[in-house]
Amino acid sequence: MKAEKLLLELEEILENMGYTVRKERGSFKGGYCLLEGEKIIMLNKNQPADYLVGVITRFIYEDEHDIALDDIYVKPAVRKLLSERIKATRAIPSDQTRKNPLSRDNAPA
């Protein structure tokens, strides 16, 4: 599955869980914020789709959010790719995840 398709699938999952996904241009990398009670995932349009998938995956991976993928339907192919990316995150030293989270370039060989 291409990064663009995976990105659309992940955006749909987040929207179904009550998150607003916003894509904007700017000098930010992307992430989560809470604005007047609205849960927002900000994505930078200037970043490649693979990077944006990493931003969303990192967000889902963090324990402090109320996302439980086991409790919702996720297409098997999407679940598999997401699982692979999460495993790759665990293998990357924490100082490198800030540079390009979950990029396939950082995945261990």
N, C-alpha and C positions, 0 to 999 in steps of 0.2 A: 504494500500500500504506500503510495506516495505521501510525502510530508503534507502537501496541500489538502489531500483527502483526510488524512489523520487529524489535521488541525480542525477541519470542519466538523468531524465526528466529536472531537473533544469539546469544541465550542457548544455543540448541541447538548452534550451531556451536562455541561455546566449550566446552560440556560434552563434545562429541565429540572435542575436542582435549585433554581431560584437565584442564580448569579447572573449579572448583566455583564456581557463581554463587549468591551469597547476597543475598537482599533483606531488609533490616532497617530499622527506624526508628531515627532518631538525628539528631545535629547534624552529620553528615558529608556530604560531597558524593558520594563514591563513588570507587572506583578499585581498583587491583591490590595484593595483598599476598601474601607467602609466609609461611605459618604451618606450622612443623614439616615442611617439605618439600611441603606441599599448596599448589597454586596456586589462589588465591581472587580472584574479582572481587566486590567489595562494591558493592551498589546500594542507594540510599536509597529506601525505599518511599514516602516523602513527596514525592519529586520526580516530575514528569510523565514519561510514557513517552518523549517527544521528547528530554528532557534525558538520560535513561538510555541511549537510543540513542547520544547524543553521547559519554557516558562510555565506552561499549564501543568506539565507533568511534575515539575518541582512543587508547584502549589498543591497538587493532589497528594503528593508524597508526604508533605508536612503534616504532622499529627495534630496540630492545633486547629485545623479546619474540620467542619462537620461533614466531610465527604467520606462515605463508605461505599466503595464500588461493589462490595459484595451484596449490598442491599438493593441495587438497581440493575436493570438490564443494560449490558454493554455488549455490543457485537463481539463475537469470539475473536475475530481478527484484530479488532481495536484493543480488546483486553490483553491479547498476547503481546502486541507491540508496546502497550503501556507497561506491562509487566517487565518486558525486556529493558525498557528505558529506566524503570525504577531500579532494577538490579544493577544496571550500569551506573546509576547515581551512587549506590552504596559502594561501588568499587573505586570511585573517583575521590581523591583526597579533597577535603572540604575547601581548601584554598583554590582549587581549580574549578569548582562548580560555579563560582561567581563569574568567571571569564566567559563561559559559554555553556550554560546548564544543559546537561544531557545530550549534547551534540554527539552525533555518531563519531566525530573526529576525536572525541575524548574517551570513547569507549575502549576498554582494555582489549587487546588482541587475543 
